[in-house]
Amino acid sequence: MLIPWSMINLLDFYVVKQQRYDIAAIFRADGGRYGLVNTNALLIYFGGVVVQIPFVENAFFTGPYAHLIPGADISWGTSLAVTSCAYLLFHIRRPDRYRNAHRRAAGRAAGGAGAPSPRRRDSFLARFPGDAGKCRYCCSA
């Protein structure tokens, strides 16, 4: 049960968010920009736990595929692979919505309706390292 949780946290921090968490938003009562619950991460976590069951070998339960490698518990390996692939595939297909927020803001600015103020846009772009307020996700040199 620890492997899927560990993989989700490590992949989210190092790959998806690239070591950039908004700590203040995490501790806000409404969940801030991250929300209160990441239901997709929870579904992937429970999927990683369920995948372990057929491969578990312990004193209480032995799964039907536990003896593929005699004397070794391979449930953690299957959970690691499935959880990692599922979490990464989810975030490749559906990128972080905050990563693309400035693209949406620029589109609204071009259309006029709901355009953010220049000060708000500049403060958002200031969060991203780069030249002249350009973010490193979509703005090229």
One Martini backbone bead per residue (centre of mass of N, CA, C, O) as a GRO file, in nm:
protein
  141
    1MET     BB    1   0.052   0.066  -0.010
    2LEU     BB    2   0.316   0.250  -0.039
    3ILE     BB    3   0.395   0.256  -0.339
    4PRO     BB    4   0.172   0.427  -0.477
    5TRP     BB    5   0.209   0.676  -0.298
    6SER     BB    6   0.508   0.728  -0.362
    7MET     BB    7   0.484   0.755  -0.671
    8ILE     BB    8   0.290   0.991  -0.681
    9ASN     BB    9   0.465   1.192  -0.522
   10LEU     BB   10   0.723   1.181  -0.694
   11LEU     BB   11   0.599   1.245  -0.973
   12ASP     BB   12   0.464   1.510  -0.899
   13PHE     BB   13   0.719   1.663  -0.805
   14TYR     BB   14   0.940   1.591  -1.043
   15VAL     BB   15   0.752   1.587  -1.312
   16VAL     BB   16   0.492   1.760  -1.303
   17LYS     BB   17   0.589   2.014  -1.104
   18GLN     BB   18   0.901   2.054  -1.092
   19GLN     BB   19   0.950   2.152  -0.784
   20ARG     BB   20   0.656   2.331  -0.780
   21TYR     BB   21   0.508   2.447  -0.501
   22ASP     BB   22   0.221   2.586  -0.341
   23ILE     BB   23   0.216   2.610  -0.013
   24ALA     BB   24  -0.014   2.806   0.055
   25ALA     BB   25  -0.236   2.647  -0.107
   26ILE     BB   26  -0.230   2.383   0.059
   27PHE     BB   27  -0.326   2.547   0.342
   28ARG     BB   28  -0.588   2.608   0.241
   29ALA     BB   29  -0.922   2.554   0.299
   30ASP     BB   30  -0.988   2.526  -0.031
   31GLY     BB   31  -0.693   2.425  -0.164
   32GLY     BB   32  -0.667   2.614  -0.377
   33ARG     BB   33  -0.524   2.534  -0.683
   34TYR     BB   34  -0.559   2.210  -0.606
   35GLY     BB   35  -0.761   2.150  -0.408
   36LEU     BB   36  -0.890   1.905  -0.199
   37VAL     BB   37  -0.919   1.672  -0.430
   38ASN     BB   38  -0.752   1.408  -0.612
   39THR     BB   39  -0.924   1.178  -0.779
   40ASN     BB   40  -0.721   1.060  -0.980
   41ALA     BB   41  -0.503   0.981  -0.775
   42LEU     BB   42  -0.688   0.793  -0.611
   43LEU     BB   43  -0.753   0.594  -0.839
   44ILE     BB   44  -0.459   0.514  -0.891
   45TYR     BB   45  -0.400   0.412  -0.611
   46PHE     BB   46  -0.620   0.188  -0.597
   47GLY     BB   47  -0.514   0.044  -0.847
   48GLY     BB   48  -0.234  -0.024  -0.722
   49VAL     BB   49  -0.351  -0.202  -0.495
   50VAL     BB   50  -0.512  -0.409  -0.668
   51VAL     BB   51  -0.264  -0.516  -0.833
   52GLN     BB   52  -0.124  -0.661  -0.586
   53ILE     BB   53  -0.305  -0.901  -0.492
   54PRO     BB   54  -0.214  -1.144  -0.693
   55PHE     BB   55   0.110  -1.106  -0.569
   56VAL     BB   56   0.069  -1.178  -0.284
   57GLU     BB   57   0.296  -1.282  -0.001
   58ASN     BB   58   0.176  -1.401   0.309
   59ALA     BB   59   0.037  -1.508   0.610
   60PHE     BB   60  -0.273  -1.429   0.512
   61PHE     BB   61  -0.196  -1.413   0.191
   62THR     BB   62  -0.232  -1.575  -0.140
   63GLY     BB   63  -0.190  -1.526  -0.451
   64PRO     BB   64  -0.217  -1.667  -0.770
   65TYR     BB   65   0.082  -1.512  -0.860
   66ALA     BB   66   0.303  -1.547  -0.622
   67HIS     BB   67   0.474  -1.807  -0.767
   68LEU     BB   68   0.652  -1.701  -1.005
   69ILE     BB   69   0.859  -1.624  -0.767
   70PRO     BB   70   1.010  -1.798  -0.550
   71GLY     BB   71   1.021  -1.620  -0.239
   72ALA     BB   72   0.880  -1.365  -0.379
   73ASP     BB   73   0.757  -1.034  -0.359
   74ILE     BB   74   0.594  -0.879  -0.651
   75SER     BB   75   0.380  -0.658  -0.584
   76TRP     BB   76   0.549  -0.394  -0.585
   77GLY     BB   77   0.632  -0.401  -0.888
   78THR     BB   78   0.352  -0.388  -1.015
   79SER     BB   79   0.264  -0.128  -0.875
   80LEU     BB   80   0.487   0.054  -0.976
   81ALA     BB   81   0.429   0.028  -1.280
   82VAL     BB   82   0.127   0.101  -1.290
   83THR     BB   83   0.131   0.372  -1.140
   84SER     BB   84   0.335   0.519  -1.313
   85CYS     BB   85   0.195   0.494  -1.587
   86ALA     BB   86  -0.080   0.614  -1.510
   87TYR     BB   87   0.015   0.892  -1.408
   88LEU     BB   88   0.169   0.979  -1.664
   89LEU     BB   89  -0.059   0.940  -1.871
   90PHE     BB   90  -0.254   1.137  -1.746
   91HIS     BB   91  -0.049   1.392  -1.769
   92ILE     BB   92  -0.018   1.380  -2.078
   93ARG     BB   93  -0.322   1.401  -2.160
   94ARG     BB   94  -0.357   1.593  -1.880
   95PRO     BB   95  -0.251   1.867  -1.805
   96ASP     BB   96  -0.181   2.107  -1.609
   97ARG     BB   97  -0.399   2.368  -1.563
   98TYR     BB   98  -0.180   2.584  -1.459
   99ARG     BB   99   0.021   2.576  -1.695
  100ASN     BB  100  -0.222   2.698  -1.908
  101ALA     BB  101  -0.344   2.971  -1.800
  102HIS     BB  102  -0.198   3.188  -1.980
  103ARG     BB  103  -0.327   3.100  -2.246
  104ARG     BB  104  -0.619   3.160  -2.172
  105ALA     BB  105  -0.572   3.457  -2.103
  106ALA     BB  106  -0.478   3.541  -2.387
  107GLY     BB  107  -0.742   3.460  -2.532
  108ARG     BB  108  -0.924   3.656  -2.375
  109ALA     BB  109  -0.771   3.912  -2.459
  110ALA     BB  110  -0.831   3.885  -2.763
  111GLY     BB  111  -1.156   3.875  -2.718
  112GLY     BB  112  -1.205   4.056  -2.428
  113ALA     BB  113  -1.356   3.863  -2.256
  114GLY     BB  114  -1.222   3.830  -1.944
  115ALA     BB  115  -0.980   4.000  -1.919
  116PRO     BB  116  -0.694   4.046  -1.782
  117SER     BB  117  -0.498   4.225  -1.621
  118PRO     BB  118  -0.178   4.318  -1.659
  119ARG     BB  119  -0.097   4.278  -1.363
  120ARG     BB  120  -0.197   3.985  -1.336
  121ARG     BB  121  -0.032   3.862  -1.565
  122ASP     BB  122   0.250   3.946  -1.456
  123SER     BB  123   0.226   3.790  -1.185
  124PHE     BB  124   0.202   3.515  -1.316
  125LEU     BB  125   0.468   3.518  -1.493
  126ALA     BB  126   0.665   3.561  -1.244
  127ARG     BB  127   0.660   3.250  -1.155
  128PHE     BB  128   0.833   3.215  -1.409
  129PRO     BB  129   1.109   3.122  -1.538
  130GLY     BB  130   1.273   3.372  -1.741
  131ASP     BB  131   1.241   3.572  -2.011
  132ALA     BB  132   1.049   3.839  -1.989
  133GLY     BB  133   0.802   3.656  -1.863
  134LYS     BB  134   0.855   3.379  -1.971
  135CYS     BB  135   0.766   3.076  -1.999
  136ARG     BB  136   0.875   2.724  -2.019
  137TYR     BB  137   0.623   2.580  -2.178
  138CYS     BB  138   0.544   2.787  -2.450
  139CYS     BB  139   0.756   3.006  -2.458
  140SER     BB  140   0.951   3.126  -2.695
  141ALA     BB  141   1.231   3.307  -2.813
   0.00000   0.00000   0.00000
